[in-house]
Structure formats: structure tokens, C-alpha cells
Amino acid sequence: MKKIIIALLIAMIVPCCVFAARGTFDFTLGVAASSTYSIGGVAETGVKDFSADKLSFGADAELKLAFVAVDGTVMYAPELKNLYGTVSASVALDIFFLRVKAGLGYEYHYNFTENQFDFGNASGSVTEFADFKKACFDVKVGVDVLLGNLTLGAFASLPTATSIDNKAWGDLFASIKENWKSAQLGMVVGISLI
């Protein structure tokens, strides 16, 4: 019995050491795909109706220092002549070969035709940086699998009606509880450069 327990411990410890977290400082660049699939939709029907039309592709960059991560994605929609993405700050915890993240961020959009930049989501967006406090947050959560220098991650993003200006922090948590099934899903494949 002791040999079996020792063998199981070794089988669990070796992968954790090989794929251990990357340390205090980490900078990762990669490609991202965001989708129109929601958590609730995937839970109910799966992805039987999978279509590339429901995906947007772009780039992702993440800088992690200790347990704080700043992440930015940029996507291009040629049919809309639009550049868009999110910038978020998260608490990021490395647990063996997993990185679990949760935080707040902002959507941004740049329209080439109108030459206009806006921040925030449909619940509250602004076009002037001076009004930035009125832009509404998105909640972003994610899980990354750290395989050496390679990162495979999945994330969910949920727009809220909370901004720095309206200070509706109680509504933020109520909104997450009520609407989490409508959070949009995405994935990232990245390589750690530092």
C-alpha cells in the first residue's frame, strides 16, 4: 500500500514541478479568439452549431507582477471597419500549473470610418477621455494552463452597468449573480517571453 501511495504522490508532484508557475514576473504575448457564445448557451446546447462566423481573432498581451495581472486584447472586424478589445486588471493566482484570474476591465472600440474612439460597454460608453469615469466596467474571469512557456487559456467577459462615477458596487455583484450565464467566452494561446 505504501508503494502505491508513493507512486501516486510522485505522479502528482512531477507534473506540478515540470509545469510550475512562472514566478513573480511574467510577460506573455499570444493570439486570442473571442466569441458570441455565452456560458448559458454552451451549458444548454453545447457548440453543435459551431461556426467561424461567431469568432473574432486578434492579439493578446499580459503582464503579471506577483499576483496582479494587466491584460489587453485587440481584435479587428474588417466588415465593421472597427478595432476593438478589452483592457483589464485582475488578481491572478498561480496554483501549480494553473493561473486563475478575476478582475475588472473596459471595452474599447475604434471606428476607422468615423475616426472615433470610445470606452465602456453598451450600458455606458464615453467618447472623451475626460469622461472616462462614466464608462461601465466589464467583469473578466479566466483560467490559464501553464505548460512551460506555453499558455492555453479560456476566459469569460460580462458587461455591467457599474462605473467609477456611479459607484454601484452592490449592483455589480448583483449583476454578476443575475447575468453570469450571458458572459461571452473566449480563448488565448500565448508564449511567455520573460
Residue, then its C-alpha position, 0 to 999 in steps of 0.5 A: m500500500k505504501k508503494i502505491i501511495i508513493a507512486l501516486l504522490i510522485a505522479m502528482i508532484v512531477p507534473c506540478c514541478v515540470f509545469a510550475a508557475r512562472g514566478t513573480f514576473d511574467f510577460t506573455l504575448g499570444v493570439a486570442a479568439s473571442s466569441t458570441y457564445s455565452i456560458g448559458g448557451v454552451a451549458e444548454t446546447g453545447v457548440k453543435d452549431f459551431s461556426a467561424d462566423k461567431l469568432s473574432f481573432g486578434a492579439d493578446a498581451e499580459l503582464k503579471l507582477a506577483f499576483v496582479a495581472v494587466d491584460g489587453t486584447v485587440m481584435y479587428a472586424p474588417e466588415l465593421k471597419n472597427l478595432y476593438g478589445t478589452v483592457s483589464a486588471s485582475v488578481a491572478l493566482d498561480i496554483f501549480f500549473l494553473r493561473v486563475k484570474a478575476g478582475l475588472g476591465y473596459e471595452y474599447h472600440y475604434n471606428f476607422t470610418e468615423n475616426q472615433f474612439d470610445f470606452g465602456n460597454a453598451s450600458g455606458s460608453v464615453t467618447e472623451f477621455a475626460d469622461f472616462k469615469k462614466a464608462c461601465f466596467d466589464v467583469k473578466v474571469g479566466v483560467d490559464v494552463l501553464l505548460g512551460n512557456l506555453t499558455l492555453g487559456a479560456f476566459a469569460s467577459l460580462p458587461t455591467a452597468t457599474s462605473i467609477d462615477n456611479k459607484a454601484w458596487g452592490d449592483l455589480f455583484a448583483s449583476i454578476k449573480e443575475n447575468w453570469k450565464s450571458a458572459q461571452l467566452g473566449m480563448v488565448v494561446g500565448i508564449s511567455l517571453i520573460 
